């Protein structure tokens, strides 16, 4: 049983989003950033729906920079907008939120809180490196991540410390 259930916490349900409401979970859309994201009021404004992918993202990720295993665990234990059921995104999902037409950190400031790089306590999307749930195939002690200060993916030692950004939605096991 996940922490939070039975304690008045809403289970993992896409609250406030009606079925067939223009949300695509097949990754077959390419909406411009101005129409791609919706802040979800059912999550107290703490989550954002990506209409291109159907994934729900934290509106303002934590400023913490944990190790890979701690990052995975922190997403599973996270409650955002009164809802549990969060996870670390795959590297493909993580890069899907980036808009290459915007300046770093490549997400629209009208939707996501942009963190101050010098402030390590206030939540927000930061320029820098983020963990994904994707483990390295060739190097078992490494995992993949994505940069939000320039557009690139990488592998890093799992004991290193990077930013973490949690997501909700169906998981494609082949992407891990």
Buried (B, 14 or more C-beta within 10 A) or exposed (E): EBEBEEEEBBEBEBBBBEEEEEBBEEBEBEEEBEEBBBBBEBBEEBBBBBBBBBBBBBBBBBBBBBBBEBBBEBBBEBBBBBBBBBBBBBBBBBBBBBBEEEEBBBBBEEBBBBBEBEEEEEBBBBBBBBBBBBBBEEEEEBBBBBBBEEEEBBBBEBEBBBBBBBBBBEBEEEEB
